[in-house]
Structures are given as structure tokens and as C-alpha cells.
Amino acid sequence: MASGGSHQILCQAFSWADAAPDEAVRELASSLLIIHGNADSQIPVEYSRTIHANANPDTTELWIVPGADHGFVHALEGYRYVRVQRFFERNLCARRLDHLESENEA
């Protein structure tokens, strides 16, 4: 496949103009962790705040990282990035254990 082939296929099948995560999140049934740097040069932090405001407050977390540009939260936060691991443990591992326990009871 030529360079960029899969990207071209994706772009042909999907319109970025139709993407509306701030609306789609209203229907989200799973947990969501939003991580955004407040120095993001590509996407304004207000987008993440809007998504968070529209999401289920019981299952959604917003982490705004001071001074982080787009894609550089891990570099600035270092050891604090364990917050992501804890989110997965709380929201994925716990559900998996609940599922396994219910299978064992059956």
C-alpha cells in the first residue's frame, strides 16, 4: 500500500466536519478520561471542557495539565501520569472482575 494509504481511506469514509464529540459524549455509556494541556497549540482547552460538561459526571474525569502542549502531557507530568493507570484500574479492571465474579456465580 502506498504511503498514507490507510489515512486516505479513512479520510474518504469519514468527514471531520461531521465529527461532534461534544454531542456524541451525551450518549456514551462507558467511562471517559479527558486529558488536555492548557497550552495546547492545536485544540483549544475549551473543547475538552465542553465535552466534559456534556458527559455523564459520574463516569467522566477531566485532567487539565498546566503548560502542556498537544501530546506532551506525559512529558510534563512524569510520575503523575500514573493517574491514567489508576483510571483504567478503576474503570476497566473493576468491571472485568465484576464480570468474572458473575460468571462464577452462574
Secondary structure by P-SEA (a helix, b strand, c coil): cccaaaaaaaaaacccccccaaaaaaaccbbbbbbbbcccccccaaaaaaaaaacccccbbbbbbccccccccccccccccaaaaaaaaaccaaaaaaaaaaaaac
